[in-house]
Amino acid sequence: MFRALADEHRLRIVATLVRSKHEVCVCDFTAALPLRQPAVSHHLAVLREAGLVTCERRGTWVYYSLAADFDQRLEAALDTLVLKRIAA
């Protein structure tokens, strides 16, 4: 999870999804980030492979949202990180 979030652009994508009340289209990320569509799609694929986002194709457009268990997974990962720090 942390490797997927280690990139500034992926953090911005996740932040956009956290603030959004609905799914976000790749074209919306392209407009908001200084990246071209192939780069945005690559970053979204990394986040999807990490299980952090889900996608739904509607015609030619793909819409992304946070995974249903995003909050729980992030909390568990942070707890693990804190416990490792305490144990060190």
C-alpha positions in Angstrom: 0.0 0.0 0.0 2.7 2.5 1.0 4.6 1.9 -2.3 1.5 2.7 -4.2 1.1 5.9 -2.2 4.8 6.8 -2.4 4.3 8.9 -5.5 3.2 12.5 -5.4 0.8 12.1 -8.3 -0.8 9.1 -6.8 -1.3 10.9 -3.5 -3.0 13.7 -5.4 -5.2 11.2 -7.2 -6.2 9.6 -3.9 -6.8 13.1 -2.3 -9.1 14.0 -5.3 -11.1 10.8 -4.7 -11.3 11.4 -1.0 -12.8 14.9 -1.6 -15.1 13.7 -4.4 -18.7 12.8 -3.7 -18.8 10.6 -6.8 -16.7 8.6 -9.2 -14.0 10.5 -11.1 -13.3 10.1 -14.8 -9.7 9.8 -16.1 -10.3 12.9 -18.1 -11.0 14.8 -14.8 -7.7 13.7 -13.4 -5.9 14.7 -16.6 -7.4 18.2 -16.3 -6.4 18.5 -12.6 -2.9 17.1 -12.8 0.1 18.1 -14.9 0.1 14.7 -16.6 -1.1 13.3 -19.9 -3.8 10.7 -20.0 -1.4 7.6 -20.4 0.5 8.7 -17.2 -2.7 9.2 -15.3 -3.9 5.8 -16.4 -0.6 4.2 -15.3 -0.9 5.8 -11.8 -4.5 4.7 -11.5 -3.5 1.1 -12.5 -0.9 1.1 -9.7 -3.5 2.2 -7.3 -6.0 -0.4 -8.6 -3.4 -3.2 -8.4 -2.8 -2.2 -4.8 -6.5 -2.5 -4.1 -6.9 1.2 -3.2 -9.3 2.2 -6.0 -11.9 0.5 -8.1 -13.0 1.3 -11.6 -16.1 1.0 -13.7 -16.2 1.3 -17.5 -19.1 3.2 -19.0 -18.9 3.2 -22.7 -15.5 4.7 -23.6 -15.0 6.3 -20.2 -13.6 4.7 -17.1 -14.7 6.1 -13.7 -12.6 5.6 -10.5 -13.6 5.6 -6.8 -11.9 4.6 -3.6 -12.1 1.0 -2.7 -15.0 0.3 -0.3 -12.5 -0.8 2.4 -10.0 2.0 1.8 -10.4 3.5 5.2 -10.0 0.2 7.0 -6.9 -0.8 4.9 -5.2 2.6 5.5 -5.9 2.4 9.2 -4.5 -1.1 9.5 -1.4 -0.2 7.5 -0.8 2.8 9.7 -1.3 0.7 12.8 1.3 -1.8 11.5 3.7 0.9 10.7 3.4 2.5 14.2 3.8 -0.9 15.9 7.0 -1.6 13.9 8.3 1.8 14.9 7.5 1.2 18.6 9.1 -2.3 18.5 12.3 -0.9 16.8 
